[in-house]
């Protein structure tokens, strides 16, 4: 069995994720494909993740890919998380990860509606709500905001206290319609750091909508893409990222003919059959990645690049804050000062060369942001301390 040590895993990360300055990608589409998907829970993450991987990127370049050419599309999928996917990956997600989450979400919505006493049959209520939204959007090919839909459709204009501090509203209906690929988050009506989309019929947004792959095919495509980006990884890594069952992961690994390799610490990892050969080392590099960046969130077991810093860089719910990287490892975080200038918050001693390279990246990011401050609801302990 081929052994892939942590040093090589870090070289693979640098080469394939486009984060090393000399290995960046040419455009938003290539950078997204390199990562399989981009996290989009916070809208700014998409722009900052792409800035980290594409030289000379502008906000307009990202907007072009998302809202003009529509080569990149927002889709709720794995782990009920919002991602940006390359357009050709949508059918795989629709038939597998999104369908799985849609089934779970239907049950939750129905239960909440029934417990609130709004309807005795929550599933029937959801079907009526979905139909009402689709009728409204049929007459608005450019889409409507959630507020406009709520004002137009009394059926979905409800609020339910699910738990303390959590309110159920019309967004849950839109979320379910998005999971089933009936609608999509279209044009953003706000700043790139804020998400206020016009919900749009998928057919209006994409034109011709391809059919979803069946579940097994969809999972195989997603796992194959994941291995190309993140491999080697363990079954547990893939299962965590995919949000599926271990059985689905093992079937997908078999379908893509994945090959076992050994990892440092004694774990068994998997790579694609044409990805067994050794990857050459990479010269030391520096990068600054945003909250929930796909590189940081790609694996369940992260010691090979986090070292001892995991508790300081993730919040209690497992959301990654900003990260500062030197030579394939996370060595700290970054924040912005009151003027919007990027400031490093290092968690360990970094050699002078590394500190200088990180300062270059901080200056590059500060210049790109032009004083615009990016807020987050997922600050890590390290970020809070650095502020």
Rosetta blueprint (number, residue, H / E / L):
1 X L
2 X L
3 X E
4 X E
5 X L
6 X H
7 X H
8 X H
9 X H
10 X H
11 X H
12 X H
13 X H
14 X H
15 X H
16 X H
17 X H
18 X L
19 X L
20 X L
21 X H
22 X H
23 X H
24 X L
25 X E
26 X L
27 X L
28 X H
29 X H
30 X H
31 X H
32 X H
33 X H
34 X H
35 X L
36 X L
37 X E
38 X E
39 X E
40 X L
41 X L
42 X L
43 X H
44 X H
45 X H
46 X H
47 X H
48 X H
49 X H
50 X H
51 X H
52 X L
53 X L
54 X E
55 X L
56 X L
57 X L
58 X L
59 X H
60 X H
61 X H
62 X H
63 X H
64 X H
65 X H
66 X H
67 X H
68 X H
69 X L
70 X L
71 X L
72 X E
73 X E
74 X E
75 X E
76 X E
77 X L
78 X H
79 X H
80 X H
81 X L
82 X E
83 X E
84 X E
85 X E
86 X E
87 X H
88 X H
89 X H
90 X H
91 X H
92 X H
93 X H
94 X H
95 X H
96 X L
97 X H
98 X H
99 X H
100 X H
101 X H
102 X H
103 X H
104 X H
105 X H
106 X H
107 X H
108 X H
109 X H
110 X H
111 X H
112 X H
113 X H
114 X H
115 X H
116 X L
117 X L
118 X L
119 X L
120 X L
121 X L
122 X H
123 X H
124 X H
125 X H
126 X H
127 X H
128 X H
129 X H
130 X H
131 X H
132 X H
133 X H
134 X H
135 X H
136 X H
137 X H
138 X H
139 X L
140 X L
141 X L
142 X L
143 X L
144 X E
145 X L
146 X H
147 X H
148 X H
149 X H
150 X H
151 X H
152 X H
153 X L
154 X H
155 X H
156 X H
157 X L
158 X L
159 X L
160 X E
161 X E
162 X E
163 X E
164 X L
165 X L
166 X E
167 X E
168 X E
169 X L
170 X L
171 X H
172 X H
173 X H
174 X H
175 X H
176 X H
177 X H
178 X H
179 X H
180 X L
181 X L
182 X L
183 X E
184 X E
185 X E
186 X E
187 X E
188 X E
189 X L
190 X L
191 X L
192 X L
193 X L
194 X L
195 X L
196 X L
197 X E
198 X E
199 X E
200 X E
201 X E
202 X H
203 X H
204 X H
205 X H
206 X H
207 X L
208 X L
209 X L
210 X L
211 X L
212 X L
213 X L
214 X L
215 X H
216 X H
217 X H
218 X H
219 X H
220 X H
221 X H
222 X H
223 X H
224 X H
225 X H
226 X H
227 X H
228 X H
229 X H
230 X H
231 X L
232 X L
233 X E
234 X L
235 X H
236 X H
237 X H
238 X H
239 X H
240 X H
241 X H
242 X H
243 X L
244 X L
245 X L
246 X H
247 X H
248 X H
249 X H
250 X H
251 X H
252 X H
253 X H
254 X H
255 X H
256 X L
257 X L
258 X L
259 X E
260 X E
261 X E
262 X E
263 X E
264 X L
265 X L
266 X L
267 X L
268 X E
269 X E
270 X E
271 X E
272 X L
273 X L
274 X L
275 X L
276 X L
277 X L
278 X L
279 X L
280 X L
281 X L
282 X L
283 X L
284 X L
285 X L
286 X E
287 X E
288 X E
289 X E
290 X L
291 X L
292 X L
293 X L
294 X L
295 X L
296 X L
297 X L
298 X L
299 X L
300 X L
301 X L
302 X L
303 X H
304 X H
305 X H
306 X H
307 X L
308 X L
309 X L
310 X H
311 X H
312 X H
313 X H
314 X E
315 X L
316 X L
317 X L
318 X L
319 X L
320 X E
321 X L
322 X L
323 X E
324 X E
325 X E
326 X E
327 X L
328 X L
329 X E
330 X E
331 X E
332 X E
333 X E
334 X E
335 X E
336 X E
337 X L
338 X L
339 X L
340 X L
341 X L
342 X E
343 X E
344 X E
345 X E
346 X E
347 X L
348 X L
349 X L
350 X L
351 X L
352 X H
353 X H
354 X H
355 X H
356 X H
357 X H
358 X H
359 X H
360 X H
361 X H
362 X H
363 X H
364 X H
365 X H
366 X H
367 X H
368 X H
369 X H
370 X L
371 X L
372 X L
373 X L
374 X L
375 X L
376 X L
377 X L
378 X L
379 X L
380 X L
381 X H
382 X H
383 X H
384 X H
385 X H
386 X H
387 X L
